[in-house]
Amino acid sequence: MLNINYKRHIRYNYQTEHYAFIVDETEKSYLFFGLTHSPKTFHNKNIPLEKKNFIIPMLCIADKNNFSKIKKNKKFTRKDGPTIRDLLKKYKNR
């Protein structure tokens, strides 16, 4: 279950070599959605965002050591807000 009060942010994932939208954390790992420039990942459609970016609609988990520090210059646009909220609602109770 996703923590509603968790401060969500973006970090670079060294393992996948893509940015990740971190939505929750445990003691040793992060729950995240991957960000990419590709419209498909593993033959599944990704959700389009502004600025020719896509978010992979698959909740993943990885060790905290695989991530960089918080990327404060990376943010979603205002138009991406409803898309992100819908995605989080879908995965809220999982």
N, C-alpha and C positions, 0 to 999 in steps of 0.2 A: 504494500500500500504506500502511495506517495505521500510524503510529509507536506502538508499544505503550507507550513510556515518556513520551509527551507528556502534559502536565498539561491535562486537558480542563476546559473552563469555559464559562460563558454570557456572551454579550455582546449588546448591542442592535445590530441591523442597520438602519442608516438608510435603505438602499435599499429593503428590503422592509417596513420599519416593523414588524418583529416581532423577537422575541428569537431567538438562534441558539445551538445547542449546538456549540461549536467542538471538533472532534476531532483536527485536525492543522493544520500550517501549512507554508507554503513561505516563501521570502524575501519575497515581496510579497503573498501571499494566504492565506486561511484555507479549510479544508475544514470543512463544517458541515452539521448537520441543522437545519431550521427548526422553530420552536415556534409553535403557533397555538391558537386557541380553536375552530377550525372542524373538524368531523368529516371533511370532504372538501376536497381541494385538487386542482384541475384534474380533477374527476370521479374521483379516486383516494382510497381510504379512508386516513385517517391513523391512527396507532397511539395509542389512548387512554392517558392518564397520569392520575395522581391530580389532584385540584383542578380538574377540568373543563378540562384542557389536553390537547393532542395534539402528537405529534412527526411531522413529515412524513418518511416513509421514503424519502427521496431525497437522496443525498449531493450537495451543491452546493459551488461554489467562488466566492469573491468577493474583491475587493481589500481589503487591510487598512484602507484609508482609509474604507471604508464602515461600520466598526464603532466602537462606543463602547469605553470602558475596561471591564475585567472587572467584572461585576455580582456582588459577593460575597454580596448578600442573596438572590439567585436560586439555588435549589438544587432538585434532585430529591428526592422523598421516598424512604424506604427501600423502599416497595412498588414504586417505579419501577425499582429496580436491576436485577432480572432482565430487564425489558423492554429497558432500555438495553443491557445486556450482549449480549442476543440480536441486537439491531440492529447492534451493533459487530462481532460475529462474522460476520454476514452480509456486511458490507462490508470486513472485515479485509484480504482479498487482492485487492481491486479497486484 
